[in-house]
Amino acid sequence: MNKESEKEKLDLIEVRKREIELDRAEAEAEKSEQGHKEYQKMLPWYKKDLFFNILGAIATVFVIVGLTLIAYNIKFWV
């Protein structure tokens, strides 16, 4: 019984060590991700991630089309 008890303690210690390692890895990944976000915030809009570049391009196209339609309509009203 003593050996079984000691083996269980060793198993619990190993499990706890693995949990600590996983927690450290998660914290490191979260820190790295936060660093990337902060870095992206500091960049100008045209150097940010692809998602924001695509959104910016779509917004720009809508603005250009809108201004073109307004200019076209003003031409015929005046």
PDB file of N, CA, C and O in Angstrom:
ATOM      1  N   MET A   1       0.817  -1.189   0.000  1.00  0.00           N
ATOM      2  CA  MET A   1       0.000   0.000   0.000  1.00  0.00           C
ATOM      3  C   MET A   1       0.866   1.262   0.000  1.00  0.00           C
ATOM      4  O   MET A   1       0.481   2.276  -0.582  1.00  0.00           O
ATOM      5  N   ASN A   2       1.976   1.208   0.617  1.00  0.00           N
ATOM      6  CA  ASN A   2       2.860   2.350   0.688  1.00  0.00           C
ATOM      7  C   ASN A   2       3.401   2.705  -0.704  1.00  0.00           C
ATOM      8  O   ASN A   2       3.525   3.878  -1.054  1.00  0.00           O
ATOM      9  N   LYS A   3       3.719   1.671  -1.487  1.00  0.00           N
ATOM     10  CA  LYS A   3       4.233   1.913  -2.832  1.00  0.00           C
ATOM     11  C   LYS A   3       3.162   2.518  -3.727  1.00  0.00           C
ATOM     12  O   LYS A   3       3.437   3.411  -4.528  1.00  0.00           O
ATOM     13  N   GLU A   4       1.940   2.022  -3.581  1.00  0.00           N
ATOM     14  CA  GLU A   4       0.837   2.563  -4.372  1.00  0.00           C
ATOM     15  C   GLU A   4       0.586   4.031  -4.013  1.00  0.00           C
ATOM     16  O   GLU A   4       0.367   4.866  -4.891  1.00  0.00           O
ATOM     17  N   SER A   5       0.621   4.321  -2.761  1.00  0.00           N
ATOM     18  CA  SER A   5       0.413   5.695  -2.298  1.00  0.00           C
ATOM     19  C   SER A   5       1.510   6.614  -2.827  1.00  0.00           C
ATOM     20  O   SER A   5       1.245   7.733  -3.265  1.00  0.00           O
ATOM     21  N   GLU A   6       2.738   6.124  -2.778  1.00  0.00           N
ATOM     22  CA  GLU A   6       3.861   6.930  -3.275  1.00  0.00           C
ATOM     23  C   GLU A   6       3.769   7.112  -4.782  1.00  0.00           C
ATOM     24  O   GLU A   6       4.097   8.178  -5.303  1.00  0.00           O
ATOM     25  N   LYS A   7       3.320   6.064  -5.491  1.00  0.00           N
ATOM     26  CA  LYS A   7       3.178   6.159  -6.943  1.00  0.00           C
ATOM     27  C   LYS A   7       2.102   7.174  -7.305  1.00  0.00           C
ATOM     28  O   LYS A   7       2.258   7.933  -8.261  1.00  0.00           O
ATOM     29  N   GLU A   8       1.015   7.190  -6.546  1.00  0.00           N
ATOM     30  CA  GLU A   8      -0.043   8.165  -6.797  1.00  0.00           C
ATOM     31  C   GLU A   8       0.465   9.584  -6.577  1.00  0.00           C
ATOM     32  O   GLU A   8       0.134  10.493  -7.338  1.00  0.00           O
ATOM     33  N   LYS A   9       1.262   9.769  -5.546  1.00  0.00           N
ATOM     34  CA  LYS A   9       1.832  11.084  -5.273  1.00  0.00           C
ATOM     35  C   LYS A   9       2.728  11.529  -6.430  1.00  0.00           C
ATOM     36  O   LYS A   9       2.680  12.682  -6.860  1.00  0.00           O
ATOM     37  N   LEU A  10       3.559  10.582  -6.933  1.00  0.00           N
ATOM     38  CA  LEU A  10       4.432  10.908  -8.051  1.00  0.00           C
ATOM     39  C   LEU A  10       3.620  11.235  -9.299  1.00  0.00           C
ATOM     40  O   LEU A  10       3.960  12.159 -10.038  1.00  0.00           O
ATOM     41  N   ASP A  11       2.543  10.475  -9.537  1.00  0.00           N
ATOM     42  CA  ASP A  11       1.683  10.753 -10.680  1.00  0.00           C
ATOM     43  C   ASP A  11       1.044  12.135 -10.548  1.00  0.00           C
ATOM     44  O   ASP A  11       0.979  12.885 -11.522  1.00  0.00           O
ATOM     45  N   LEU A  12       0.580  12.470  -9.360  1.00  0.00           N
ATOM     46  CA  LEU A  12      -0.028  13.772  -9.138  1.00  0.00           C
ATOM     47  C   LEU A  12       0.992  14.895  -9.324  1.00  0.00           C
ATOM     48  O   LEU A  12       0.670  15.959  -9.855  1.00  0.00           O
ATOM     49  N   ILE A  13       2.208  14.647  -8.886  1.00  0.00           N
ATOM     50  CA  ILE A  13       3.267  15.644  -9.061  1.00  0.00           C
ATOM     51  C   ILE A  13       3.558  15.842 -10.546  1.00  0.00           C
ATOM     52  O   ILE A  13       3.711  16.977 -10.999  1.00  0.00           O
ATOM     53  N   GLU A  14       3.636  14.761 -11.301  1.00  0.00           N
ATOM     54  CA  GLU A  14       3.888  14.859 -12.748  1.00  0.00           C
ATOM     55  C   GLU A  14       2.741  15.586 -13.458  1.00  0.00           C
ATOM     56  O   GLU A  14       2.971  16.402 -14.350  1.00  0.00           O
ATOM     57  N   VAL A  15       1.520  15.284 -13.057  1.00  0.00           N
ATOM     58  CA  VAL A  15       0.365  15.942 -13.657  1.00  0.00           C
ATOM     59  C   VAL A  15       0.419  17.448 -13.367  1.00  0.00           C
ATOM     60  O   VAL A  15       0.179  18.274 -14.248  1.00  0.00           O
ATOM     61  N   ARG A  16       0.736  17.777 -12.135  1.00  0.00           N
ATOM     62  CA  ARG A  16       0.818  19.197 -11.760  1.00  0.00           C
ATOM     63  C   ARG A  16       1.942  19.908 -12.527  1.00  0.00           C
ATOM     64  O   ARG A  16       1.783  21.059 -12.933  1.00  0.00           O
ATOM     65  N   LYS A  17       3.074  19.226 -12.724  1.00  0.00           N
ATOM     66  CA  LYS A  17       4.167  19.807 -13.497  1.00  0.00           C
ATOM     67  C   LYS A  17       3.724  20.096 -14.926  1.00  0.00           C
ATOM     68  O   LYS A  17       4.035  21.147 -15.484  1.00  0.00           O
ATOM     69  N   ARG A  18       2.993  19.149 -15.510  1.00  0.00           N
ATOM     70  CA  ARG A  18       2.497  19.359 -16.881  1.00  0.00           C
ATOM     71  C   ARG A  18       1.526  20.531 -16.935  1.00  0.00           C
ATOM     72  O   ARG A  18       1.559  21.337 -17.865  1.00  0.00           O
ATOM     73  N   GLU A  19       0.656  20.617 -15.920  1.00  0.00           N
ATOM     74  CA  GLU A  19      -0.289  21.741 -15.878  1.00  0.00           C
ATOM     75  C   GLU A  19       0.452  23.075 -15.797  1.00  0.00           C
ATOM     76  O   GLU A  19       0.078  24.038 -16.467  1.00  0.00           O
ATOM     77  N   ILE A  20       1.481  23.127 -14.992  1.00  0.00           N
ATOM     78  CA  ILE A  20       2.263  24.357 -14.858  1.00  0.00           C
ATOM     79  C   ILE A  20       2.947  24.702 -16.172  1.00  0.00           C
ATOM     80  O   ILE A  20       2.979  25.869 -16.563  1.00  0.00           O
ATOM     81  N   GLU A  21       3.494  23.707 -16.858  1.00  0.00           N
ATOM     82  CA  GLU A  21       4.136  23.938 -18.148  1.00  0.00           C
ATOM     83  C   GLU A  21       3.129  24.472 -19.169  1.00  0.00           C
ATOM     84  O   GLU A  21       3.436  25.396 -19.923  1.00  0.00           O
ATOM     85  N   LEU A  22       1.926  23.888 -19.192  1.00  0.00           N
ATOM     86  CA  LEU A  22       0.897  24.352 -20.119  1.00  0.00           C
ATOM     87  C   LEU A  22       0.466  25.781 -19.795  1.00  0.00           C
ATOM     88  O   LEU A  22       0.268  26.595 -20.697  1.00  0.00           O
ATOM     89  N   ASP A  23       0.323  26.079 -18.508  1.00  0.00           N
ATOM     90  CA  ASP A  23      -0.045  27.438 -18.111  1.00  0.00           C
ATOM     91  C   ASP A  23       1.025  28.442 -18.534  1.00  0.00           C
ATOM     92  O   ASP A  23       0.709  29.535 -19.005  1.00  0.00           O
ATOM     93  N   ARG A  24       2.277  28.070 -18.365  1.00  0.00           N
ATOM     94  CA  ARG A  24       3.364  28.957 -18.793  1.00  0.00           C
ATOM     95  C   ARG A  24       3.332  29.174 -20.303  1.00  0.00           C
ATOM     96  O   ARG A  24       3.510  30.294 -20.781  1.00  0.00           O
ATOM     97  N   ALA A  25       3.102  28.091 -21.048  1.00  0.00           N
ATOM     98  CA  ALA A  25       3.040  28.204 -22.505  1.00  0.00           C
ATOM     99  C   ALA A  25       1.870  29.094 -22.938  1.00  0.00           C
ATOM    100  O   ALA A  25       2.013  29.911 -23.848  1.00  0.00           O
ATOM    101  N   GLU A  26       0.711  28.935 -22.282  1.00  0.00           N
ATOM    102  CA  GLU A  26      -0.440  29.778 -22.606  1.00  0.00           C
ATOM    103  C   GLU A  26      -0.157  31.242 -22.290  1.00  0.00           C
ATOM    104  O   GLU A  26      -0.510  32.128 -23.068  1.00  0.00           O
ATOM    105  N   ALA A  27       0.477  31.493 -21.154  1.00  0.00           N
ATOM    106  CA  ALA A  27       0.809  32.875 -20.782  1.00  0.00           C
ATOM    107  C   ALA A  27       1.784  33.482 -21.786  1.00  0.00           C
ATOM    108  O   ALA A  27       1.651  34.646 -22.161  1.00  0.00           O
ATOM    109  N   GLU A  28       2.751  32.701 -22.212  1.00  0.00           N
ATOM    110  CA  GLU A  28       3.736  33.186 -23.200  1.00  0.00           C
ATOM    111  C   GLU A  28       3.050  33.482 -24.534  1.00  0.00           C
ATOM    112  O   GLU A  28       3.347  34.492 -25.172  1.00  0.00           O
ATOM    113  N   ALA A  29       2.134  32.606 -24.957  1.00  0.00           N
ATOM    114  CA  ALA A  29       1.410  32.824 -26.210  1.00  0.00           C
ATOM    115  C   ALA A  29       0.536  34.066 -26.113  1.00  0.00           C
ATOM    116  O   ALA A  29       0.459  34.844 -27.063  1.00  0.00           O
ATOM    117  N   GLU A  30      -0.121  34.260 -24.978  1.00  0.00           N
ATOM    118  CA  GLU A  30      -0.967  35.431 -24.792  1.00  0.00           C
ATOM    119  C   GLU A  30      -0.136  36.711 -24.792  1.00  0.00           C
ATOM    120  O   GLU A  30      -0.543  37.724 -25.359  1.00  0.00           O
ATOM    121  N   LYS A  31       1.017  36.657 -24.159  1.00  0.00           N
ATOM    122  CA  LYS A  31       1.908  37.815 -24.122  1.00  0.00           C
ATOM    123  C   LYS A  31       2.401  38.148 -25.534  1.00  0.00           C
ATOM    124  O   LYS A  31       2.464  39.316 -25.917  1.00  0.00           O
ATOM    125  N   SER A  32       2.745  37.126 -26.291  1.00  0.00           N
ATOM    126  CA  SER A  32       3.210  37.327 -27.659  1.00  0.00           C
ATOM    127  C   SER A  32       2.101  37.928 -28.523  1.00  0.00           C
ATOM    128  O   SER A  32       2.344  38.834 -29.320  1.00  0.00           O
ATOM    129  N   GLU A  33       0.882  37.412 -28.355  1.00  0.00           N
ATOM    130  CA  GLU A  33      -0.251  37.922 -29.123  1.00  0.00           C
ATOM    131  C   GLU A  33      -0.532  39.374 -28.755  1.00  0.00           C
ATOM    132  O   GLU A  33      -0.817  40.193 -29.629  1.00  0.00           O
ATOM    133  N   GLN A  34      -0.454  39.695 -27.478  1.00  0.00           N
ATOM    134  CA  GLN A  34      -0.674  41.078 -27.035  1.00  0.00           C
ATOM    135  C   GLN A  34       0.399  42.004 -27.618  1.00  0.00           C
ATOM    136  O   GLN A  34       0.104  43.128 -28.026  1.00  0.00           O
ATOM    137  N   GLY A  35       1.638  41.523 -27.653  1.00  0.00           N
ATOM    138  CA  GLY A  35       2.715  42.308 -28.238  1.00  0.00           C
ATOM    139  C   GLY A  35       2.477  42.578 -29.711  1.00  0.00           C
ATOM    140  O   GLY A  35       2.753  43.674 -30.199  1.00  0.00           O
ATOM    141  N   HIS A  36       1.962  41.574 -30.427  1.00  0.00           N
ATOM    142  CA  HIS A  36       1.658  41.738 -31.847  1.00  0.00           C
ATOM    143  C   HIS A  36       0.549  42.767 -32.037  1.00  0.00           C
ATOM    144  O   HIS A  36       0.616  43.597 -32.943  1.00  0.00           O
ATOM    145  N   LYS A  37      -0.470  42.714 -31.183  1.00  0.00           N
ATOM    146  CA  LYS A  37      -1.568  43.677 -31.294  1.00  0.00           C
ATOM    147  C   LYS A  37      -1.077  45.094 -31.054  1.00  0.00           C
ATOM    148  O   LYS A  37      -1.456  46.016 -31.777  1.00  0.00           O
ATOM    149  N   GLU A  38      -0.241  45.271 -30.049  1.00  0.00           N
ATOM    150  CA  GLU A  38       0.295  46.598 -29.762  1.00  0.00           C
ATOM    151  C   GLU A  38       1.157  47.100 -30.929  1.00  0.00           C
ATOM    152  O   GLU A  38       1.101  48.275 -31.292  1.00  0.00           O
ATOM    153  N   TYR A  39       1.949  46.200 -31.507  1.00  0.00           N
ATOM    154  CA  TYR A  39       2.790  46.556 -32.648  1.00  0.00           C
ATOM    155  C   TYR A  39       1.924  46.976 -33.836  1.00  0.00           C
ATOM    156  O   TYR A  39       2.234  47.948 -34.525  1.00  0.00           O
ATOM    157  N   GLN A  40       0.830  46.234 -34.073  1.00  0.00           N
ATOM    158  CA  GLN A  40      -0.052  46.552 -35.189  1.00  0.00           C
ATOM    159  C   GLN A  40      -0.740  47.894 -34.979  1.00  0.00           C
ATOM    160  O   GLN A  40      -0.976  48.619 -35.945  1.00  0.00           O
ATOM    161  N   LYS A  41      -1.065  48.239 -33.737  1.00  0.00           N
ATOM    162  CA  LYS A  41      -1.710  49.518 -33.462  1.00  0.00           C
ATOM    163  C   LYS A  41      -0.780  50.688 -33.756  1.00  0.00           C
ATOM    164  O   LYS A  41      -1.238  51.767 -34.132  1.00  0.00           O
ATOM    165  N   MET A  42       0.514  50.481 -33.588  1.00  0.00           N
ATOM    166  CA  MET A  42       1.474  51.556 -33.801  1.00  0.00           C
ATOM    167  C   MET A  42       1.746  51.809 -35.280  1.00  0.00           C
ATOM    168  O   MET A  42       2.202  52.894 -35.641  1.00  0.00           O
ATOM    169  N   LEU A  43       1.479  50.841 -36.134  1.00  0.00           N
ATOM    170  CA  LEU A  43       1.762  50.979 -37.562  1.00  0.00           C
ATOM    171  C   LEU A  43       0.746  51.899 -38.235  1.00  0.00           C
ATOM    172  O   LEU A  43      -0.377  52.033 -37.750  1.00  0.00           O
ATOM    173  N   PRO A  44       1.122  52.534 -39.344  1.00  0.00           N
ATOM    174  CA  PRO A  44       0.143  53.290 -40.131  1.00  0.00           C
ATOM    175  C   PRO A  44      -0.907  52.331 -40.702  1.00  0.00           C
ATOM    176  O   PRO A  44      -0.664  51.128 -40.788  1.00  0.00           O
ATOM    177  N   TRP A  45      -2.066  52.858 -41.089  1.00  0.00           N
ATOM    178  CA  TRP A  45      -3.167  51.990 -41.511  1.00  0.00           C
ATOM    179  C   TRP A  45      -2.792  51.100 -42.690  1.00  0.00           C
ATOM    180  O   TRP A  45      -3.267  49.967 -42.773  1.00  0.00           O
ATOM    181  N   TYR A  46      -1.962  51.576 -43.594  1.00  0.00           N
ATOM    182  CA  TYR A  46      -1.658  50.803 -44.790  1.00  0.00           C
ATOM    183  C   TYR A  46      -0.628  49.693 -44.537  1.00  0.00           C
ATOM    184  O   TYR A  46      -0.366  48.891 -45.433  1.00  0.00           O
ATOM    185  N   LYS A  47      -0.046  49.632 -43.344  1.00  0.00           N
ATOM    186  CA  LYS A  47       0.898  48.566 -43.037  1.00  0.00           C
ATOM    187  C   LYS A  47       0.325  47.557 -42.042  1.00  0.00           C
ATOM    188  O   LYS A  47       1.034  46.653 -41.597  1.00  0.00           O
ATOM    189  N   LYS A  48      -0.944  47.706 -41.695  1.00  0.00           N
ATOM    190  CA  LYS A  48      -1.552  46.807 -40.726  1.00  0.00           C
ATOM    191  C   LYS A  48      -1.905  45.479 -41.384  1.00  0.00           C
ATOM    192  O   LYS A  48      -1.648  45.265 -42.568  1.00  0.00           O
ATOM    193  N   ASP A  49      -2.494  44.600 -40.596  1.00  0.00           N
ATOM    194  CA  ASP A  49      -2.847  43.269 -41.080  1.00  0.00           C
ATOM    195  C   ASP A  49      -3.746  43.330 -42.312  1.00  0.00           C
ATOM    196  O   ASP A  49      -4.385  44.348 -42.576  1.00  0.00           O
ATOM    197  N   LEU A  50      -3.787  42.250 -43.046  1.00  0.00           N
ATOM    198  CA  LEU A  50      -4.527  42.168 -44.300  1.00  0.00           C
ATOM    199  C   LEU A  50      -6.005  42.484 -44.119  1.00  0.00           C
ATOM    200  O   LEU A  50      -6.599  43.147 -44.969  1.00  0.00           O
ATOM    201  N   PHE A  51      -6.605  42.024 -43.034  1.00  0.00           N
ATOM    202  CA  PHE A  51      -8.029  42.262 -42.789  1.00  0.00           C
ATOM    203  C   PHE A  51      -8.344  43.750 -42.788  1.00  0.00           C
ATOM    204  O   PHE A  51      -9.308  44.181 -43.421  1.00  0.00           O
ATOM    205  N   PHE A  52      -7.542  44.534 -42.084  1.00  0.00           N
ATOM    206  CA  PHE A  52      -7.785  45.972 -42.022  1.00  0.00           C
ATOM    207  C   PHE A  52      -7.488  46.640 -43.355  1.00  0.00           C
ATOM    208  O   PHE A  52      -8.137  47.624 -43.710  1.00  0.00           O
ATOM    209  N   ASN A  53      -6.526  46.126 -44.088  1.00  0.00           N
ATOM    210  CA  ASN A  53      -6.242  46.677 -45.417  1.00  0.00           C
ATOM    211  C   ASN A  53      -7.420  46.459 -46.359  1.00  0.00           C
ATOM    212  O   ASN A  53      -7.786  47.350 -47.125  1.00  0.00           O
ATOM    213  N   ILE A  54      -8.007  45.277 -46.296  1.00  0.00           N
ATOM    214  CA  ILE A  54      -9.156  44.986 -47.155  1.00  0.00           C
ATOM    215  C   ILE A  54     -10.339  45.870 -46.785  1.00  0.00           C
ATOM    216  O   ILE A  54     -11.019  46.399 -47.664  1.00  0.00           O
ATOM    217  N   LEU A  55     -10.587  46.034 -45.486  1.00  0.00           N
ATOM    218  CA  LEU A  55     -11.679  46.917 -45.062  1.00  0.00           C
ATOM    219  C   LEU A  55     -11.441  48.350 -45.528  1.00  0.00           C
ATOM    220  O   LEU A  55     -12.368  49.021 -45.981  1.00  0.00           O
ATOM    221  N   GLY A  56     -10.217  48.809 -45.418  1.00  0.00           N
ATOM    222  CA  GLY A  56      -9.884  50.154 -45.873  1.00  0.00           C
ATOM    223  C   GLY A  56     -10.087  50.312 -47.371  1.00  0.00           C
ATOM    224  O   GLY A  56     -10.585  51.341 -47.827  1.00  0.00           O
ATOM    225  N   ALA A  57      -9.705  49.302 -48.135  1.00  0.00           N
ATOM    226  CA  ALA A  57      -9.876  49.359 -49.595  1.00  0.00           C
ATOM    227  C   ALA A  57     -11.348  49.393 -49.970  1.00  0.00           C
ATOM    228  O   ALA A  57     -11.741  50.139 -50.867  1.00  0.00           O
ATOM    229  N   ILE A  58     -12.162  48.597 -49.298  1.00  0.00           N
ATOM    230  CA  ILE A  58     -13.603  48.581 -49.587  1.00  0.00           C
ATOM    231  C   ILE A  58     -14.219  49.938 -49.254  1.00  0.00           C
ATOM    232  O   ILE A  58     -15.018  50.465 -50.027  1.00  0.00           O
ATOM    233  N   ALA A  59     -13.849  50.499 -48.112  1.00  0.00           N
ATOM    234  CA  ALA A  59     -14.377  51.817 -47.734  1.00  0.00           C
ATOM    235  C   ALA A  59     -13.957  52.873 -48.745  1.00  0.00           C
ATOM    236  O   ALA A  59     -14.755  53.740 -49.101  1.00  0.00           O
ATOM    237  N   THR A  60     -12.734  52.810 -49.205  1.00  0.00           N
ATOM    238  CA  THR A  60     -12.248  53.776 -50.193  1.00  0.00           C
ATOM    239  C   THR A  60     -13.019  53.661 -51.500  1.00  0.00           C
ATOM    240  O   THR A  60     -13.361  54.676 -52.106  1.00  0.00           O
ATOM    241  N   VAL A  61     -13.290  52.457 -51.933  1.00  0.00           N
ATOM    242  CA  VAL A  61     -14.061  52.255 -53.170  1.00  0.00           C
ATOM    243  C   VAL A  61     -15.456  52.835 -53.013  1.00  0.00           C
ATOM    244  O   VAL A  61     -15.957  53.492 -53.926  1.00  0.00           O
ATOM    245  N   PHE A  62     -16.094  52.602 -51.862  1.00  0.00           N
ATOM    246  CA  PHE A  62     -17.431  53.170 -51.644  1.00  0.00           C
ATOM    247  C   PHE A  62     -17.400  54.696 -51.667  1.00  0.00           C
ATOM    248  O   PHE A  62     -18.302  55.318 -52.227  1.00  0.00           O
ATOM    249  N   VAL A  63     -16.401  55.297 -51.081  1.00  0.00           N
ATOM    250  CA  VAL A  63     -16.286  56.757 -51.076  1.00  0.00           C
ATOM    251  C   VAL A  63     -16.104  57.271 -52.500  1.00  0.00           C
ATOM    252  O   VAL A  63     -16.748  58.246 -52.888  1.00  0.00           O
ATOM    253  N   ILE A  64     -15.252  56.642 -53.274  1.00  0.00           N
ATOM    254  CA  ILE A  64     -15.008  57.077 -54.659  1.00  0.00           C
ATOM    255  C   ILE A  64     -16.274  56.940 -55.498  1.00  0.00           C
ATOM    256  O   ILE A  64     -16.623  57.848 -56.252  1.00  0.00           O
ATOM    257  N   VAL A  65     -16.960  55.807 -55.369  1.00  0.00           N
ATOM    258  CA  VAL A  65     -18.198  55.601 -56.135  1.00  0.00           C
ATOM    259  C   VAL A  65     -19.242  56.622 -55.706  1.00  0.00           C
ATOM    260  O   VAL A  65     -19.938  57.193 -56.546  1.00  0.00           O
ATOM    261  N   GLY A  66     -19.352  56.852 -54.405  1.00  0.00           N
ATOM    262  CA  GLY A  66     -20.324  57.837 -53.921  1.00  0.00           C
ATOM    263  C   GLY A  66     -20.039  59.234 -54.436  1.00  0.00           C
ATOM    264  O   GLY A  66     -20.950  59.927 -54.888  1.00  0.00           O
ATOM    265  N   LEU A  67     -18.801  59.648 -54.373  1.00  0.00           N
ATOM    266  CA  LEU A  67     -18.444  60.978 -54.879  1.00  0.00           C
ATOM    267  C   LEU A  67     -18.671  61.083 -56.379  1.00  0.00           C
ATOM    268  O   LEU A  67     -19.096  62.129 -56.870  1.00  0.00           O
ATOM    269  N   THR A  68     -18.394  60.024 -57.098  1.00  0.00           N
ATOM    270  CA  THR A  68     -18.621  60.018 -58.548  1.00  0.00           C
ATOM    271  C   THR A  68     -20.108  60.151 -58.855  1.00  0.00           C
ATOM    272  O   THR A  68     -20.489  60.904 -59.751  1.00  0.00           O
ATOM    273  N   LEU A  69     -20.951  59.426 -58.120  1.00  0.00           N
ATOM    274  CA  LEU A  69     -22.399  59.527 -58.343  1.00  0.00           C
ATOM    275  C   LEU A  69     -22.923  60.920 -57.992  1.00  0.00           C
ATOM    276  O   LEU A  69     -23.775  61.461 -58.697  1.00  0.00           O
ATOM    277  N   ILE A  70     -22.421  61.490 -56.919  1.00  0.00           N
ATOM    278  CA  ILE A  70     -22.842  62.840 -56.534  1.00  0.00           C
ATOM    279  C   ILE A  70     -22.424  63.839 -57.601  1.00  0.00           C
ATOM    280  O   ILE A  70     -23.216  64.697 -57.989  1.00  0.00           O
ATOM    281  N   ALA A  71     -21.195  63.737 -58.077  1.00  0.00           N
ATOM    282  CA  ALA A  71     -20.718  64.658 -59.119  1.00  0.00           C
ATOM    283  C   ALA A  71     -21.519  64.484 -60.410  1.00  0.00           C
ATOM    284  O   ALA A  71     -21.817  65.468 -61.087  1.00  0.00           O
ATOM    285  N   TYR A  72     -21.865  63.268 -60.752  1.00  0.00           N
ATOM    286  CA  TYR A  72     -22.638  62.993 -61.963  1.00  0.00           C
ATOM    287  C   TYR A  72     -24.033  63.601 -61.854  1.00  0.00           C
ATOM    288  O   TYR A  72     -24.534  64.188 -62.813  1.00  0.00           O
ATOM    289  N   ASN A  73     -24.661  63.460 -60.688  1.00  0.00           N
ATOM    290  CA  ASN A  73     -26.004  64.010 -60.488  1.00  0.00           C
ATOM    291  C   ASN A  73     -25.992  65.529 -60.431  1.00  0.00           C
ATOM    292  O   ASN A  73     -26.919  66.165 -60.932  1.00  0.00           O
ATOM    293  N   ILE A  74     -24.981  66.119 -59.841  1.00  0.00           N
ATOM    294  CA  ILE A  74     -24.878  67.580 -59.777  1.00  0.00           C
ATOM    295  C   ILE A  74     -24.716  68.157 -61.178  1.00  0.00           C
ATOM    296  O   ILE A  74     -25.239  69.231 -61.477  1.00  0.00           O
ATOM    297  N   LYS A  75     -23.996  67.450 -62.027  1.00  0.00           N
ATOM    298  CA  LYS A  75     -23.778  67.919 -63.400  1.00  0.00           C
ATOM    299  C   LYS A  75     -25.103  68.079 -64.138  1.00  0.00           C
ATOM    300  O   LYS A  75     -25.268  69.027 -64.905  1.00  0.00           O
ATOM    301  N   PHE A  76     -26.039  67.177 -63.920  1.00  0.00           N
ATOM    302  CA  PHE A  76     -27.313  67.256 -64.622  1.00  0.00           C
ATOM    303  C   PHE A  76     -28.312  68.169 -63.936  1.00  0.00           C
ATOM    304  O   PHE A  76     -29.267  68.609 -64.575  1.00  0.00           O
ATOM    305  N   TRP A  77     -28.127  68.470 -62.655  1.00  0.00           N
ATOM    306  CA  TRP A  77     -29.032  69.385 -61.963  1.00  0.00           C
ATOM    307  C   TRP A  77     -28.698  70.843 -62.274  1.00  0.00           C
ATOM    308  O   TRP A  77     -29.580  71.703 -62.255  1.00  0.00           O
ATOM    309  N   VAL A  78     -27.448  71.115 -62.555  1.00  0.00           N
ATOM    310  CA  VAL A  78     -27.037  72.512 -62.765  1.00  0.00           C
ATOM    311  C   VAL A  78     -27.088  72.872 -64.213  1.00  0.00           C
ATOM    312  O   VAL A  78     -26.777  74.005 -64.579  1.00  0.00           O
TER     313      VAL A  78
END
